[in-house]
Amino acid sequence: MLPDLSSVKFEEFPGMDLSFNMFEGPLPVLPYNMTSIILAKNRFSGSVSSLCKIAAGTLSMLDLSDNLLCGVLPDCFFHWQNLSVLNLANNNFSGVIPITVGSLLSIETINLRNNSFSGDLPSSLKNCNRLKFLDLSENMFSGSIPAWIGENLSSLIFLSLHANEFYGRIPANLCQLANIRILDLSQNNLSGALPLCLNNLIAMVKKGDPNDIIEQLYWSSGQDLSFTIGFYIAKAWVGWKGKKYEYERSLGLFRIIDLASNKLDGEIPDEITRLSELVALNLSGNNLIGFIPENIGQLKQLESLDLSNNQLSGRIPNSMADLNFLSYLNLSYNNLSGKIPTSTQLQSLDASAFIGNQALYGPPITQQCPKNDTFQPQPPEEERDEFSRWLYIGMGIGFFMAFWGVIGTLLLKRSWRHAYFRLLDNWTDSLHVTFMLWSARLERKFKS
């Protein structure tokens, strides 16, 4: 347990870093002129209301992550207008986010991951338009995802609302996040169709840079000067190849969309295949229907693709064989059919990636092509339309001749009627045979 530190004087660099220790008990009373407080990775417990005594305008860095702190957040954020980093992750905080969070006009990182916060996101948060990193995952936030996130927080690079209780549709306004690189909305109750504007996430068309890390500097005021005293590098838990991992410096390489475990429906929009630098896409555990986009092969950088546990149907597009970097694929438990495309990547995957699709066959699964089903590829749409058009024309002619043949015979003399019936029988039999042979030849032509 730390003693009262309020009388300790920090003349030039009033910052404190006591992270990675085993300190426990309540937070110590700190000097009023602190500019950076880093107490992460300890066992501090209790409330944080004592922090409200920090002088207004001085604090630029507050990291209390990985402790045992609890209770509601004090409503004194208006004191910290120069705060650039707020990290309260992995504690036991509860209640709603105070409305005064909108006073953090210099904030660039907010990490509240793994607490018990609840309620709607305060609309005042839209004032924090310098935000680059917002992690609210693993809480109990509810309500719809606010449209103002896309409209006002355009600087966001990382956004995670993973494992909350958000519901409703994904607002199309999120497509305005031109700088977003990692978008994680997984494990909520979101419904409706995927936005058609996902191709507007233009940062996912730009190649990742390993040196492009998410960092902020924090500073200290000393006398009449300002001194930069450190850099904060954001860490984040990212869904990657079926698991969650914590990344730091390599975050700049990622371009990820994770919408898994919701109630989304409709088809996968083709627009998503234009995000050429996407490295991971997870749409598993939804109610998606229709076909896998034919142009999925345009995602040349894709390393991880999970479309499992949906209601997708049809063939696996041949273009998926062009995904040379694909090392994790999960298409299990859909209604896919046909032969698995041939490529080094796809045949090297575990067969479990395709389980639960009864009509799929070919390596790497052991099920072979059914004897009664050659699984010929469907003819192009325009050929199918032409075949249908001729088929309907033939049916119309047949109906016309048959109808007037019957009516006409009723109007003829009795002496003609018997001869006409014999002629009509022979003619209709001949027409029927000729039409059926023509239809079969035409259908074989389009399928070949």
C-alpha positions as CSV (number, residue, x, y, z in Angstrom):
1,M,0.0,0.0,0.0
2,L,1.4,3.4,-1.0
3,P,1.4,6.3,1.4
4,D,-0.1,9.7,0.7
5,L,2.1,11.3,-2.0
6,S,0.3,14.6,-2.2
7,S,3.2,16.5,-0.6
8,V,5.8,15.1,-3.0
9,K,7.1,17.8,-5.3
10,F,7.9,17.2,-8.9
11,E,9.4,20.4,-10.1
12,E,10.3,19.8,-13.8
13,F,8.7,16.5,-14.7
14,P,5.6,15.9,-12.6
15,G,4.9,12.4,-13.9
16,M,4.7,9.0,-12.2
17,D,5.2,5.5,-13.6
18,L,4.8,2.7,-11.0
19,S,3.6,0.1,-13.5
20,F,4.4,-3.6,-13.3
21,N,4.6,-3.9,-9.6
22,M,2.5,-5.6,-6.9
23,F,1.1,-2.5,-5.2
24,E,-2.3,-3.0,-3.7
25,G,-4.9,-1.1,-1.7
26,P,-6.6,2.2,-2.7
27,L,-4.9,4.6,-5.1
28,P,-2.6,7.0,-3.3
29,V,-3.4,10.6,-3.0
30,L,-1.2,12.2,-5.7
31,P,0.3,15.7,-6.2
32,Y,-2.2,18.1,-7.7
33,N,0.1,19.0,-10.6
34,M,0.6,15.6,-12.1
35,T,0.8,15.4,-15.9
36,S,1.2,11.7,-16.4
37,I,0.0,8.9,-14.2
38,I,0.9,5.3,-15.1
39,L,-0.1,2.7,-12.5
40,A,-0.8,-0.2,-14.8
41,K,-0.3,-3.9,-13.9
42,N,-0.7,-3.6,-10.1
43,R,-3.4,-4.7,-7.7
44,F,-4.9,-1.3,-6.8
45,S,-8.5,-1.4,-5.7
46,G,-11.4,0.8,-4.8
47,S,-12.6,4.1,-6.3
48,V,-10.7,6.6,-8.5
49,S,-12.6,9.7,-7.2
50,S,-9.4,11.0,-5.7
51,L,-8.1,11.8,-9.2
52,C,-10.6,14.7,-9.4
53,K,-8.1,16.6,-7.2
54,I,-5.6,16.8,-10.0
55,A,-5.3,20.4,-11.2
56,A,-7.3,21.3,-14.2
57,G,-5.5,21.3,-17.5
58,T,-2.3,19.5,-16.3
59,L,-3.0,15.8,-16.9
60,S,-2.1,14.4,-20.3
61,M,-1.7,10.7,-19.6
62,L,-3.7,8.3,-17.4
63,D,-3.1,4.6,-17.5
64,L,-4.7,2.6,-14.7
65,S,-5.2,-0.6,-16.7
66,D,-4.9,-4.1,-15.3
67,N,-5.8,-3.4,-11.7
68,L,-8.8,-4.2,-9.4
69,L,-10.4,-0.8,-9.5
70,C,-14.1,-0.6,-9.3
71,G,-17.2,1.7,-8.9
72,V,-18.5,4.4,-11.3
73,L,-16.2,6.9,-13.0
74,P,-16.3,10.4,-11.3
75,D,-17.9,13.1,-13.4
76,C,-14.8,15.3,-13.5
77,F,-13.4,14.8,-17.0
78,F,-13.8,18.5,-17.7
79,H,-10.7,19.0,-15.5
80,W,-8.6,17.1,-18.1
81,Q,-9.0,19.0,-21.3
82,N,-5.3,18.2,-22.3
83,L,-5.7,14.4,-21.7
84,S,-4.5,12.5,-24.7
85,V,-4.5,8.9,-23.4
86,L,-7.2,7.3,-21.1
87,N,-6.6,3.6,-20.4
88,L,-8.8,2.0,-17.8
89,A,-8.9,-1.5,-19.4
90,N,-9.2,-4.7,-17.4
91,N,-10.7,-3.4,-14.2
92,N,-14.1,-3.7,-12.5
93,F,-15.6,-0.3,-13.3
94,S,-19.4,-0.2,-13.8
95,G,-22.2,2.3,-14.6
96,V,-22.4,4.7,-17.5
97,I,-19.7,6.8,-19.0
98,P,-20.1,10.3,-17.6
99,I,-21.3,12.9,-20.1
100,T,-18.3,15.1,-19.3
101,V,-16.2,12.7,-21.3
102,G,-17.1,15.1,-24.2
103,S,-14.8,17.6,-22.6
104,L,-11.7,15.6,-23.5
105,L,-11.0,17.7,-26.7
106,S,-7.4,16.5,-26.9
107,I,-8.1,12.8,-26.4
108,E,-6.6,10.4,-28.9
109,T,-6.9,7.0,-27.1
110,I,-9.7,5.7,-25.0
111,N,-9.4,2.1,-23.8
112,L,-12.2,0.8,-21.5
113,R,-12.0,-2.8,-22.5
114,N,-13.0,-5.6,-20.1
115,N,-15.0,-3.8,-17.5
116,S,-18.8,-3.7,-16.7
117,F,-19.8,-0.4,-18.2
118,S,-23.4,-0.2,-19.3
119,G,-26.0,2.0,-21.0
120,D,-25.9,4.0,-24.2
121,L,-22.7,5.7,-25.4
122,P,-23.0,9.4,-24.4
123,S,-23.6,11.6,-27.4
124,S,-21.0,14.1,-26.0
125,L,-18.3,11.6,-27.1
126,K,-18.8,12.9,-30.6
127,N,-16.9,16.1,-29.5
128,C,-13.7,14.0,-29.2
129,N,-12.9,14.3,-32.9
130,R,-9.2,13.6,-32.4
131,L,-9.9,10.1,-31.3
132,K,-7.7,7.5,-33.2
133,F,-8.2,4.5,-30.9
134,L,-11.5,3.6,-29.2
135,D,-11.8,0.2,-27.5
136,L,-15.1,-0.4,-25.6
137,S,-15.1,-4.2,-26.0
138,E,-16.2,-6.7,-23.4
139,N,-18.6,-4.5,-21.5
140,M,-22.4,-4.2,-21.3
141,F,-23.0,-1.2,-23.5
142,S,-26.4,-1.3,-25.2
143,G,-28.6,0.6,-27.6
144,S,-28.0,1.1,-31.3
145,I,-24.5,2.0,-32.7
146,P,-24.6,5.8,-33.0
147,A,-24.4,7.3,-36.5
148,W,-22.3,10.1,-35.1
149,I,-19.3,7.7,-34.8
150,G,-18.9,7.8,-38.5
151,E,-19.9,11.4,-38.9
152,N,-17.7,13.0,-36.1
153,L,-14.9,10.5,-35.3
154,S,-13.4,10.4,-38.7
155,S,-9.8,10.1,-37.4
156,L,-10.5,6.7,-35.9
157,I,-8.0,4.0,-36.9
158,F,-9.2,1.3,-34.5
159,L,-12.7,0.8,-33.3
160,S,-13.8,-2.2,-31.2
161,L,-17.3,-2.6,-29.8
162,H,-16.8,-6.4,-29.5
163,A,-18.8,-8.4,-26.9
164,N,-21.4,-5.8,-25.9
165,E,-25.2,-5.7,-26.2
166,F,-25.6,-3.3,-29.2
167,Y,-28.6,-4.0,-31.4
168,G,-30.2,-2.7,-34.6
169,R,-28.6,-2.2,-38.0
170,I,-25.0,-1.3,-38.7
171,P,-25.3,2.4,-39.6
172,A,-24.2,3.3,-43.1
173,N,-22.4,6.3,-41.6
174,L,-19.6,4.0,-40.4
175,C,-18.6,3.9,-44.0
176,Q,-17.3,7.5,-43.5
177,L,-14.5,6.2,-41.4
178,A,-11.9,6.7,-44.1
179,N,-9.0,6.0,-41.7
180,I,-10.3,2.9,-40.1
181,R,-8.0,-0.1,-40.3
182,I,-9.6,-2.4,-37.7
183,L,-13.4,-2.6,-37.3
184,D,-14.6,-5.1,-34.7
185,L,-18.4,-5.2,-34.0
186,S,-18.5,-8.9,-33.2
187,Q,-20.6,-10.6,-30.5
188,N,-23.5,-8.2,-30.3
189,N,-27.1,-8.4,-31.4
190,L,-26.8,-6.4,-34.6
191,S,-29.3,-7.3,-37.4
192,G,-30.2,-6.3,-40.9
193,A,-28.1,-6.4,-44.0
194,L,-24.4,-5.5,-44.4
195,P,-23.9,-1.9,-45.6
196,L,-23.4,-1.6,-49.3
197,C,-20.9,1.2,-48.8
198,L,-18.1,-0.9,-47.2
199,N,-15.9,-0.1,-50.2
200,N,-15.7,3.5,-48.9
201,L,-13.4,2.3,-46.1
202,I,-10.5,3.5,-48.1
203,A,-7.7,2.8,-45.5
204,M,-8.4,-0.8,-46.2
205,V,-7.3,-0.3,-49.8
206,K,-3.9,1.1,-48.6
207,K,-1.0,-1.3,-47.9
208,G,-0.1,-1.8,-44.3
209,D,3.2,-0.4,-42.9
210,P,5.0,-2.2,-40.0
211,N,6.3,1.1,-38.9
212,D,2.9,2.7,-38.8
213,I,2.1,2.1,-35.2
214,I,-0.7,3.8,-33.2
215,E,1.1,6.0,-30.7
216,Q,0.6,9.3,-28.9
217,L,3.1,11.4,-27.0
218,Y,2.4,12.7,-23.6
219,W,4.0,15.7,-22.1
220,S,4.9,17.5,-18.9
221,S,4.7,21.2,-18.1
222,G,7.8,22.5,-16.3
223,Q,8.1,26.1,-15.3
224,D,7.5,28.1,-18.5
225,L,8.3,25.3,-21.0
226,S,6.7,22.1,-22.1
227,F,8.6,18.8,-22.3
228,T,7.7,15.7,-24.2
229,I,8.5,12.8,-21.8
230,G,7.2,9.7,-23.4
231,F,5.2,7.8,-26.1
232,Y,2.2,5.7,-25.5
233,I,1.8,2.8,-27.9
234,A,-1.7,1.4,-28.2
235,K,-2.2,-2.3,-27.6
236,A,-5.3,-4.1,-28.8
237,W,-6.9,-7.6,-28.8
238,V,-7.5,-8.6,-32.4
239,G,-9.4,-11.5,-33.8
240,W,-6.9,-13.3,-36.0
241,K,-7.3,-16.8,-37.6
242,G,-10.0,-18.0,-35.2
243,K,-8.5,-16.7,-32.0
244,K,-7.9,-13.4,-30.1
245,Y,-4.4,-12.1,-29.8
246,E,-3.0,-8.9,-28.2
247,Y,-0.9,-6.9,-30.7
248,E,1.0,-3.6,-30.3
249,R,3.6,-2.6,-32.8
250,S,2.3,-4.8,-35.6
251,L,-1.2,-3.1,-35.5
252,G,-0.1,-1.0,-38.5
253,L,-0.1,-4.1,-40.7
254,F,-3.6,-5.1,-40.1
255,R,-6.7,-4.4,-42.2
256,I,-9.5,-6.3,-40.5
257,I,-13.3,-6.4,-40.5
258,D,-14.9,-8.6,-37.8
259,L,-18.7,-8.8,-37.7
260,A,-19.0,-12.3,-36.3
261,S,-21.7,-13.6,-33.9
262,N,-24.5,-11.2,-34.6
263,K,-27.9,-11.6,-36.3
264,L,-27.0,-10.1,-39.7
265,D,-28.9,-11.3,-42.7
266,G,-29.1,-10.8,-46.5
267,E,-26.3,-11.4,-48.9
268,I,-22.6,-10.6,-48.7
269,P,-22.2,-7.4,-50.8
270,D,-19.8,-7.6,-53.7
271,E,-18.5,-4.1,-52.6
272,I,-16.5,-5.8,-49.8
273,T,-14.3,-7.5,-52.4
274,R,-12.9,-4.0,-53.4
275,L,-11.0,-3.7,-50.1
276,S,-7.9,-5.0,-51.7
277,E,-5.6,-4.8,-48.6
278,L,-8.0,-6.6,-46.3
279,V,-6.0,-9.3,-44.4
280,A,-8.9,-10.8,-42.3
281,L,-12.6,-11.0,-42.8
282,N,-14.9,-12.7,-40.3
283,L,-18.7,-12.8,-40.9
284,S,-19.3,-16.1,-39.1
285,G,-22.2,-16.9,-36.9
286,N,-24.8,-14.8,-38.7
287,N,-27.8,-15.5,-40.9
288,L,-26.2,-14.6,-44.2
289,I,-27.7,-16.1,-47.4
290,G,-26.9,-16.3,-51.1
291,F,-23.6,-16.9,-52.8
292,I,-20.0,-16.2,-51.8
293,P,-19.1,-13.1,-54.0
294,E,-17.6,-14.3,-57.3
295,N,-14.9,-11.7,-57.0
296,I,-13.6,-12.8,-53.6
297,G,-10.3,-13.6,-55.3
298,Q,-9.7,-9.8,-55.6
299,L,-8.8,-9.8,-51.9
300,K,-5.2,-10.7,-52.8
301,Q,-3.8,-10.0,-49.3
302,L,-6.4,-12.0,-47.4
303,E,-4.9,-14.4,-44.9
304,S,-7.9,-15.2,-42.8
305,L,-11.5,-15.8,-44.0
306,D,-14.3,-17.1,-41.8
307,L,-17.8,-17.4,-43.2
308,S,-18.9,-20.4,-41.1
309,N,-22.3,-20.9,-39.5
310,N,-24.4,-19.0,-42.0
311,Q,-26.8,-20.1,-44.7
312,L,-24.6,-19.5,-47.7
313,S,-25.3,-21.6,-50.8
314,G,-24.0,-22.3,-54.3
315,R,-20.5,-23.1,-55.4
316,I,-17.2,-21.9,-53.9
317,P,-16.1,-19.3,-56.4
318,N,-13.1,-20.4,-58.5
319,S,-11.5,-17.1,-57.8
320,M,-10.9,-18.3,-54.2
321,A,-8.0,-20.3,-55.7
322,D,-6.2,-17.0,-56.3
323,L,-5.9,-16.2,-52.6
324,N,-2.2,-17.1,-52.3
325,F,-1.8,-15.8,-48.8
326,L,-4.9,-17.5,-47.4
327,S,-3.8,-19.7,-44.4
328,Y,-7.0,-19.8,-42.4
329,L,-10.4,-20.6,-44.0
330,N,-13.6,-21.7,-42.3
331,L,-16.6,-22.3,-44.5
332,S,-18.2,-24.9,-42.3
333,Y,-21.9,-25.3,-41.6
334,N,-23.4,-23.6,-44.6
335,N,-25.2,-25.0,-47.7
336,L,-22.4,-24.9,-50.1
337,S,-22.2,-27.4,-53.0
338,G,-20.0,-28.6,-55.8
339,K,-16.3,-29.2,-56.2
340,I,-13.8,-27.4,-54.0
341,P,-11.6,-25.3,-56.4
342,T,-8.1,-26.6,-56.9
343,S,-5.2,-24.6,-55.5
344,T,-2.2,-25.1,-53.3
345,Q,-3.8,-23.1,-50.5
346,L,-7.2,-24.7,-50.5
347,Q,-6.0,-28.3,-50.7
348,S,-3.5,-27.7,-47.9
349,L,-6.2,-26.7,-45.4
350,D,-7.8,-29.0,-42.8
351,A,-11.0,-30.7,-43.9
352,S,-12.8,-29.3,-40.9
353,A,-12.9,-25.9,-42.8
354,F,-15.6,-27.4,-45.1
355,I,-17.5,-29.7,-42.7
356,G,-21.3,-29.3,-42.6
357,N,-21.8,-28.7,-46.3
358,Q,-23.3,-32.0,-47.4
359,A,-23.0,-31.4,-51.2
360,L,-19.4,-30.3,-51.2
361,Y,-16.8,-32.7,-52.6
362,G,-13.2,-33.0,-53.6
363,P,-9.9,-32.6,-51.7
364,P,-9.2,-31.9,-48.9
365,I,-12.4,-33.6,-47.9
366,T,-12.9,-37.3,-48.6
367,Q,-16.4,-37.1,-50.1
368,Q,-16.2,-37.7,-53.8
369,C,-18.5,-36.4,-56.6
370,P,-21.9,-38.2,-56.4
371,K,-22.4,-40.7,-59.3
372,N,-25.7,-39.2,-60.2
373,D,-24.5,-35.6,-60.1
374,T,-21.8,-34.4,-62.3
375,F,-22.0,-30.9,-60.8
376,Q,-21.7,-29.2,-64.2
377,P,-21.2,-25.4,-63.8
378,Q,-24.3,-23.4,-64.6
379,P,-24.4,-21.7,-67.9
380,P,-24.1,-17.9,-67.9
381,E,-27.2,-15.9,-67.0
382,E,-27.7,-14.6,-70.6
383,E,-27.6,-18.2,-72.0
384,R,-30.1,-19.4,-69.4
385,D,-32.4,-16.5,-70.3
386,E,-32.2,-17.4,-74.0
387,F,-33.0,-21.0,-73.4
388,S,-36.0,-20.0,-71.2
389,R,-37.2,-17.6,-73.8
390,W,-37.3,-20.2,-76.6
391,L,-38.9,-22.7,-74.2
392,Y,-41.7,-20.3,-73.4
393,I,-42.3,-19.5,-77.1
394,G,-42.6,-23.2,-77.9
395,M,-45.0,-23.7,-75.0
396,G,-47.1,-20.8,-76.3
397,I,-47.3,-22.2,-79.8
398,G,-48.3,-25.6,-78.5
399,F,-51.1,-24.2,-76.4
400,F,-52.4,-22.0,-79.2
401,M,-52.6,-24.9,-81.7
402,A,-54.1,-27.3,-79.2
403,F,-56.8,-24.8,-78.0
404,W,-58.0,-23.9,-81.5
405,G,-57.8,-27.5,-82.6
406,V,-60.3,-28.4,-80.0
407,I,-62.6,-25.5,-80.6
408,G,-62.4,-25.9,-84.4
409,T,-63.4,-29.6,-84.3
410,L,-66.6,-28.7,-82.4
411,L,-67.6,-26.3,-85.2
412,L,-66.9,-28.7,-88.1
413,K,-69.4,-31.1,-89.6
414,R,-69.7,-34.5,-88.2
415,S,-68.4,-36.1,-91.4
416,W,-65.2,-34.0,-91.1
417,R,-64.8,-34.4,-87.3
418,H,-63.6,-38.1,-87.3
419,A,-61.1,-37.4,-90.0
420,Y,-59.9,-34.3,-88.3
421,F,-59.4,-36.0,-85.0
422,R,-57.2,-38.7,-86.6
423,L,-55.2,-35.9,-88.3
424,L,-54.9,-33.9,-85.1
425,D,-53.8,-36.9,-83.1
426,N,-51.0,-37.7,-85.6
427,W,-50.0,-34.0,-85.8
428,T,-49.8,-33.3,-82.1
429,D,-47.8,-36.5,-81.5
430,S,-45.3,-35.5,-84.1
431,L,-45.1,-31.9,-82.7
432,H,-44.6,-33.2,-79.2
433,V,-41.8,-35.6,-80.1
434,T,-40.1,-32.9,-82.3
435,F,-40.3,-30.3,-79.5
436,M,-38.9,-32.6,-76.8
437,L,-35.9,-33.6,-78.9
438,W,-35.2,-30.0,-79.8
439,S,-35.4,-28.9,-76.1
440,A,-33.1,-31.7,-75.0
441,R,-30.5,-30.8,-77.7
442,L,-30.6,-27.1,-76.8
443,E,-30.2,-27.8,-73.1
444,R,-27.2,-30.1,-73.7
445,K,-25.7,-27.4,-75.8
446,F,-25.9,-24.7,-73.1
447,K,-24.6,-27.1,-70.4
448,S,-21.6,-28.2,-72.4
